[in-house]
Amino acid sequence: MSASAPVSAPPPVPPATAAARASSPLAGFFIDLGIATVALFGLSVICGAIWGLYRSLQISAANAQGAATSVGQPGALGQILMALIATGGAALLVYFWRRPANAAERQLSRQALRRPSTWGWILLVAALIVLGSNGIAFLAKQMGIEPVPTNLELMQNAIARFPVFLALFAIVLAPAYEELLFRRVLFGRLWQAGRPWLGIVLSSLAFALVHEVPGVSKNSLLGTAQLWLVYGGMGAAFCWLYRRTGTLWAAITAHALNNAVALAALVFFGAT
């Protein structure tokens, strides 16, 4: 998705007399999450099928010329494009279908973004996330826990061959669609219903699980727990920033700054 997608704070919490049944917001949260999960899986399957067809045509052409080749796996660029289409597509689908912003919300968001205090909160939260993540990693290392993020190898390969595209993906596109899904749609639904802390917990948990899927990596249980703590803490911080400033652009910008710092550390220091 592009960073110009219409995003803003949800409207004020309605008065208690107009509140819906207590179970409705939570049910809505899980419906949104379910739709996003199905869409993500479906788009991933479609992307995989398209790549398989493309690869089969390549193999047929190579065999016709007497060259032997194997199916293999998508390269770094292919995997990033698949992630962009699948996750970004799922985020846009749920946003426009379930919780699109109206003109008044977009206007309030733009006004909030023009306040100097908003930018101060953005810089503060981004700095605290970087310091907190590194602090957790340092303490874990003292206990012999050094997990490797699942996407580290992909990032290293992409840096070597497609640095500009990786920077565009990690700093612009991924923060935009992730904030749209996890903060605007998932957290925003429970925030609007007057249950912001439940929204922070649930949306941050979903954010952590998406970034480090259980059983996919070779990390130990403690290593995986450390990554969940880092990702979950980031998600909670972005929720708080969104709620504090009233504009989703604040969370997107802080997310982008965090990813820029992480990418720079990987490029210049090889740090994860």
C-alpha positions in Angstrom: 0.0 0.0 0.0 1.1 3.6 -0.3 1.7 5.9 2.6 -1.1 8.1 1.3 -3.9 5.8 2.5 -6.5 7.6 4.5 -5.9 6.9 8.1 -6.8 8.8 11.3 -8.0 8.4 14.8 -11.3 6.7 15.4 -14.2 9.0 16.4 -14.8 9.7 20.1 -16.1 7.0 22.3 -19.9 7.1 22.3 -21.7 7.8 25.6 -22.5 4.8 27.8 -26.2 5.0 26.9 -25.4 4.3 23.3 -22.9 1.6 24.0 -23.3 -1.7 22.2 -23.4 -5.1 23.9 -20.2 -5.7 25.8 -19.3 -8.7 23.6 -19.8 -6.9 20.3 -16.4 -5.0 20.1 -14.5 -8.1 21.1 -16.4 -10.2 18.5 -15.7 -7.5 16.0 -12.0 -7.6 16.8 -11.8 -11.4 16.2 -13.9 -11.1 13.0 -11.5 -8.4 11.7 -8.5 -10.6 12.7 -10.1 -13.7 11.1 -10.8 -11.8 7.8 -7.2 -10.5 7.7 -5.8 -14.0 8.4 -7.9 -15.6 5.7 -7.0 -12.9 3.2 -3.3 -13.1 4.1 -3.3 -16.9 3.6 -5.3 -16.7 0.4 -3.1 -14.0 -1.2 0.0 -15.9 -0.2 -1.4 -19.1 -1.9 -2.2 -17.0 -5.0 1.3 -15.4 -5.1 2.9 -18.8 -4.6 0.8 -20.3 -7.5 1.8 -17.4 -9.8 5.4 -17.8 -8.9 5.2 -21.6 -9.5 3.7 -21.0 -12.9 6.4 -18.5 -13.8 9.1 -20.9 -12.6 7.6 -23.8 -14.5 7.8 -21.8 -17.7 11.4 -20.9 -17.0 12.2 -24.6 -16.4 10.4 -25.6 -19.7 12.4 -23.1 -21.6 15.7 -24.2 -20.0 14.9 -27.9 -20.7 14.1 -27.1 -24.3 17.7 -25.7 -24.6 19.2 -28.8 -22.9 19.9 -27.1 -19.6 19.0 -28.8 -16.4 17.4 -26.7 -13.6 15.4 -27.2 -10.5 12.3 -25.5 -9.1 14.0 -24.0 -6.1 12.5 -21.3 -3.9 11.6 -17.6 -4.6 14.5 -15.3 -4.2 14.8 -12.3 -1.8 12.9 -10.0 -4.1 10.2 -12.5 -4.8 9.6 -13.2 -1.1 9.4 -9.5 -0.3 7.0 -8.9 -3.1 4.8 -11.8 -1.9 4.9 -10.4 1.7 3.9 -7.0 0.4 1.0 -8.2 -1.7 -0.3 -10.7 0.9 0.0 -8.6 4.1 -0.6 -5.2 2.4 -3.6 -6.6 0.5 -5.1 -8.1 3.7 -4.6 -4.8 5.6 -6.3 -2.7 2.8 -9.1 -5.2 2.5 -10.0 -5.2 6.2 -9.5 -1.4 6.4 -11.8 -0.4 3.5 -14.3 -3.2 4.3 -14.6 -2.9 8.0 -13.2 0.4 9.3 -12.7 3.0 6.7 -12.0 6.6 7.8 -14.5 9.3 6.9 -13.6 12.9 5.8 -14.0 14.3 9.3 -11.6 11.7 10.7 -9.0 12.4 8.1 -9.3 16.1 8.7 -8.7 15.6 12.5 -5.7 13.4 11.7 -4.1 16.1 9.5 -4.7 18.7 12.2 -3.0 16.4 14.8 -0.1 15.9 12.6 0.5 19.6 12.3 0.9 20.0 16.1 4.5 20.3 17.2 3.8 18.1 20.2 2.8 15.2 17.9 6.3 15.2 16.4 7.8 15.4 19.9 5.9 12.3 20.9 6.9 10.5 17.7 10.6 11.1 18.3 10.3 10.2 22.0 8.5 6.9 21.4 10.8 5.9 18.5 13.8 6.5 20.7 12.4 4.6 23.6 11.6 1.6 21.4 15.1 1.5 20.1 16.6 1.8 23.6 14.1 -0.7 25.1 14.6 -3.3 22.3 18.4 -3.1 22.7 18.1 -3.2 26.5 16.1 -6.4 26.3 18.5 -7.9 23.9 21.5 -7.0 26.1 19.9 -8.5 29.2 18.9 -11.7 27.3 22.5 -12.0 26.0 23.8 -12.0 29.5 21.7 -15.1 30.1 22.9 -16.8 26.9 19.7 -16.0 24.9 20.5 -14.8 21.4 17.6 -15.4 19.1 17.7 -14.8 15.3 14.7 -13.1 13.8 13.0 -15.3 11.2 13.4 -12.7 8.5 17.1 -12.0 9.1 18.4 -14.1 6.3 15.9 -12.6 3.9 16.9 -9.1 4.9 20.6 -9.9 4.5 20.1 -11.3 1.0 17.9 -8.3 0.0 20.5 -5.8 1.2 23.1 -7.4 -1.0 21.0 -7.4 -4.1 18.1 -4.9 -3.8 19.1 -2.3 -1.2 16.9 0.5 -2.5 13.8 -1.7 -2.8 14.4 -3.1 0.7 14.7 0.4 2.1 11.4 1.4 0.4 9.7 -1.8 1.7 11.0 -1.6 5.3 10.8 2.1 5.9 7.8 3.2 3.9 5.5 0.3 2.8 5.6 -2.1 5.7 5.1 0.5 8.5 2.1 1.9 6.6 0.2 -1.3 6.0 1.1 -2.8 9.4 -0.1 0.2 11.3 -3.3 0.3 9.1 -4.1 -3.3 10.2 -2.9 -3.6 13.7 -3.5 -0.1 15.1 -6.2 1.5 13.0 -8.4 -1.6 12.5 -7.7 -4.0 15.4 -6.7 -1.7 18.2 -9.0 1.1 16.9 -12.1 -1.0 17.2 -11.6 -1.7 20.9 -10.4 1.9 21.6 -13.6 3.3 20.0 -15.6 0.9 22.1 -14.0 2.3 25.3 -11.7 -0.7 25.9 -8.3 0.7 24.8 -6.2 -1.4 27.2 -7.7 -4.6 26.0 -7.1 -3.4 22.5 -3.5 -2.7 23.2 -2.9 -6.2 24.7 -4.7 -8.1 21.9 -3.5 -6.2 18.9 0.1 -6.2 20.3 -0.1 -10.0 20.8 -1.3 -10.4 17.2 1.5 -8.1 16.0 4.1 -10.2 17.8 2.8 -13.5 16.6 2.8 -12.3 13.0 6.4 -11.2 13.1 7.6 -14.4 14.8 5.3 -17.3 14.0 5.6 -20.1 16.6 7.4 -23.2 15.2 8.8 -21.5 12.1 12.2 -20.5 13.4 14.9 -22.6 15.1 14.9 -20.3 18.1 14.5 -21.8 21.6 11.4 -21.2 23.6 13.1 -18.5 25.6 14.5 -16.9 22.4 11.1 -16.8 20.8 9.7 -15.3 24.0 12.3 -12.6 23.8 11.3 -11.7 20.3 7.6 -11.7 21.2 8.4 -9.4 24.1 10.2 -7.0 21.8 7.6 -7.0 19.1 4.7 -6.9 21.6 6.3 -3.9 23.3 6.7 -2.1 20.0 3.1 -2.8 19.2 1.9 -1.5 22.6 4.1 1.7 22.1 2.6 2.4 18.7 -0.9 1.9 20.1 -0.2 4.4 22.9 1.2 6.9 20.4 -1.8 6.6 18.2 -4.1 7.2 21.1 -2.0 10.0 22.6 -1.7 12.0 19.4 -5.0 11.1 17.6 -3.4 10.4 14.3 -2.2 7.1 12.9 0.5 8.9 10.9 2.3 9.3 14.2 2.5 5.5 14.7 3.4 5.0 11.0 6.3 7.6 11.3 7.6 6.1 14.6 7.4 2.6 13.1 9.3 3.9 10.0 12.0 5.5 12.2 12.4 2.2 14.1 12.8 0.2 10.9 15.3 2.7 9.5 17.5 2.4 12.6 17.3 -1.4 12.5 18.1 -1.5 8.8 21.0 0.9 9.3 22.4 -1.2 12.1 22.1 -4.3 9.9 23.9 -2.6 7.0 26.7 -1.0 8.9 27.2 -3.2 11.9 25.6 -6.5 11.0 23.5 -6.1 14.2 20.0 -7.8 14.4 
